[in-house]
Each structure stands twice: as structure tokens, then as C-alpha cells.
Amino acid sequence: MTEALYFKTDDLGAVQTLLSEVRQRTTELVKPLSAEDAMLQSMEDASPAKWHLAHTTWFFEEFILRSASKDYVSPDDRFAFLFNSYYVQAGPRHARDKRGLISRPSLQDVHAYRAHVDASLDRLLSSGRDDLPEIAALVALGCHHEMQHQELLVTDLLHGLSYNPLMPAYRPPEPLPVVQATDLEFDSHAGGLVEIGYTGDAFHYDCEGPRHPTHLAPYAMANRPVTNRDWIAFIEDGGYEKQTLWLSDGWATRQREAWDAPLYWWRQDDEWWSFTLRGAQPVALDSPVVHVSYYEADAFAHWAGARLPTEAEHEAAFRNRPIEGNFADSDAFRPLPGDGIWGDVWEWTQSPYTPYPGFRAPTGAIGEYNGKFMVNQFVLRGGSCATPCAQMRPTYRTFFYPHQRWQMLGLRLAKDA
């Protein structure tokens, strides 16, 4: 076991509770879906809801039950081929862009697979074995892995539903809370020598450490994320037409993809509308803008006379703020107006996703979890309206390619002091 990736725990009860809550939450997320909904795969980056249900179950089966429980028998050994994602050392796998073609096993069979693995995990965790603390730590990793897939499940679903002319809503439309708009202001930070990265003995991913010192020049951070109102001003000022605002790769992507607004936006009766998990709705002017790429975020920052923060600036500025906000637990499933730090939208940083000094990926297939993706992507911080709150830490690093937009991606501005 590598403590950089997991954590050791003697609190078996807490892990069992977490397992039960996380698995039930995933089941609840797919309750509104038909079997046809659960098969949707609209692009290679997205996976069907049924695949997410099965893959998260395979993770527990592959990395815990098969190694720790000698009498464990899978309902179908072929599931290992169908539901492995990218773990090369765990064996061959079905093509990523063909997951939407897996009509069998049925959705009912996948739920039965989940129930089988859940029962096997319960027996294992109740066995009284001497190595239960190590097993429980792996179970906790599986829970956090599944929480990541809960977010992917709903955002992948949104992308799939967006191609349906009927514009089906995942959740019923509800009015947004009435909140007074927050003026954009910048809070100053002294910078200096700071330490970033995880410290402590609770769960964290390997990429959040080792904790290390880094020097920050004095900087200022915006008091709120960029809003839809801000973004409309960018659009109306020709932000998508001004090549001088854009990185070269970004401009080429913007031209190729014909971007002229965030993903899911369109004009209707002189008003901007957006497709959301709650169906088609007028763009909420004072909610954080969402579904924008790194390229768009960087262009907006240049237009606004600012820049994107580094991940070290973001962590240093907000690490002492309580993690409270609009997460998946609120069931809003859309950014809400306000000036929160956590939740609503993941915030792009200008920091490439690379290893911290001294990082070493664990050996074995589990070591493929984060380390091999540390190239050509950018770090985002803060969590979103689709992120489970239990997943979030001030040191949490998520990462996406600069052209991607289908996740709950937004931005917060920074400036040099």
C-alpha cells in the first residue's frame, strides 16, 4: 500500500458507511433514466450511464475482491474486459468509443452485478480479518473513485441529452433563488514562500502531494467566479472574433469548432438560452458561466485585463475557507448565483497538470490512476455543482484538456499585484 494514494484507517465503520452512501447515491442518480437513456454515448470523451454503473463496480471487484477474497466468484468474468477503463496492467479492455454499443448485459443485469459485488464487499468487511485496515483503505479509494464517476455520469448524460430535439430534462425545472448580484472585486494576497499540497492522514490522491514550498509573487484574486452576465459582455464586444485575445491553438480550435458562445448556448427571441440538466432555460445572468474551455477562459481573462490564477495561488488564497457551497449534494445540478468559493463550477487555472516535486506513482495497476495523465492538461480547482462535497479538499486537483467543455468548467480571474 502507498500512503500517497490512499490512507490507512482503523475506522472500519466509517468506511462501511461511506461505501453504503456512495453506492446508494449512484443508484439514486440513475433512477430517473430509462434503459435507453442509460445507453447514450455522444462522443468518445463521454460514457453511458450503464457503463459508469458497471465500471465503478468492476473497480471494487478487480482491485479488492479478486485479490483479497480467494472464494470470490464474479457473475461474469467477461465483465473485466467490458468495464475496465484505462488500466493496462489489469488486462485488455473494450474500445472506449464503443461503450455505447454494449447493449448486453442489460441495465437490469448491471444492477444485479452491483448487488453481487456489494454483498461480497459487506461479507469481506465483516470478516474480522487482521488486514481489514488495509482493505478498508482500498474500499475508501473505490468510494472516491465512484464519486468522481458520479460527476461524470451526469455531465456525460447532459451531453447525450443535448442532441435530442425534444430537449429532455434530467431533473424537473425549478426557479433559481433570488440573490443580489455581487460586484466583481479583487482581494489582495501578499504571496511569499508558501507550502501547497496535502498534509494530514485523511484520504487524498497521490497527485495532491508531496507537500512542498513554492514562491508566489503578490497577487489579487477575484471575489467571485465570472458570471454569465460578464460572458455576454465578452460576446457582445466581439470576444470570439478578436484573434489577438486568443492563444494560437485556441484560435484554431475556435475556428474549427465554430465557437461563438459557451457549450449548450443559443439565441432565442433576442435572449440567450442554455440546455441544462433541468432542461432548456434562459441563461441566468448572475450565475457562474459554465461549459467553457481553457482556451475561452484564457481569452476572456485577456479581454478583462486580468489572467487565470495558478493552482498555487488558488490553494493559498482559499485553503482556510470552509468547504461549503453548491455541490451535488444540494441536487441543484446547475451553478447558482452568489459569491461562493467552493462548488458551482470548476475553475480553470493556468497551471499545467504535472507532478509535484518528489512525486512517485505507486507500482501496479493502481499506479495508473493519476500519474500517466500528467501531460498536456490543465488543473482546475474548487469543485462544481456535480461534485459530491465529500470528494472536495483545498488540495484537490482535477484536470482536463484545454479544448474540453462538457464538464462543469468555469473560471475566476486573478491579477498581478
Secondary structure as GFF3:
##gff-version 3
##sequence-region A 1 417
A	DSSP	alpha_helix	12	30	.	.	.	ID=ss1
A	DSSP	three_ten_helix	37	39	.	.	.	ID=ss2
A	DSSP	alpha_helix	49	60	.	.	.	ID=ss3
A	DSSP	pi_helix	61	65	.	.	.	ID=ss4
A	DSSP	alpha_helix	66	68	.	.	.	ID=ss5
A	DSSP	alpha_helix	79	83	.	.	.	ID=ss6
A	DSSP	three_ten_helix	88	90	.	.	.	ID=ss7
A	DSSP	three_ten_helix	96	101	.	.	.	ID=ss8
A	DSSP	alpha_helix	107	125	.	.	.	ID=ss9
A	DSSP	alpha_helix	132	161	.	.	.	ID=ss10
A	DSSP	beta_strand	186	189	.	.	.	ID=ss11
A	DSSP	beta_strand	192	196	.	.	.	ID=ss12
A	DSSP	three_ten_helix	206	208	.	.	.	ID=ss13
A	DSSP	beta_strand	212	216	.	.	.	ID=ss14
A	DSSP	beta_strand	219	222	.	.	.	ID=ss15
A	DSSP	alpha_helix	228	236	.	.	.	ID=ss16
A	DSSP	three_ten_helix	243	245	.	.	.	ID=ss17
A	DSSP	alpha_helix	248	257	.	.	.	ID=ss18
A	DSSP	beta_strand	265	268	.	.	.	ID=ss19
A	DSSP	beta_strand	271	276	.	.	.	ID=ss20
A	DSSP	beta_strand	279	282	.	.	.	ID=ss21
A	DSSP	alpha_helix	294	303	.	.	.	ID=ss22
A	DSSP	alpha_helix	311	318	.	.	.	ID=ss23
A	DSSP	beta_strand	325	326	.	.	.	ID=ss24
A	DSSP	three_ten_helix	328	330	.	.	.	ID=ss25
A	DSSP	beta_strand	342	343	.	.	.	ID=ss26
A	DSSP	beta_strand	346	352	.	.	.	ID=ss27
A	DSSP	three_ten_helix	365	368	.	.	.	ID=ss28
A	DSSP	three_ten_helix	371	373	.	.	.	ID=ss29
A	DSSP	beta_strand	378	381	.	.	.	ID=ss30
A	DSSP	three_ten_helix	389	391	.	.	.	ID=ss31
A	DSSP	beta_strand	398	400	.	.	.	ID=ss32
A	DSSP	beta_strand	409	410	.	.	.	ID=ss33
A	DSSP	beta_strand	414	416	.	.	.	ID=ss34
###
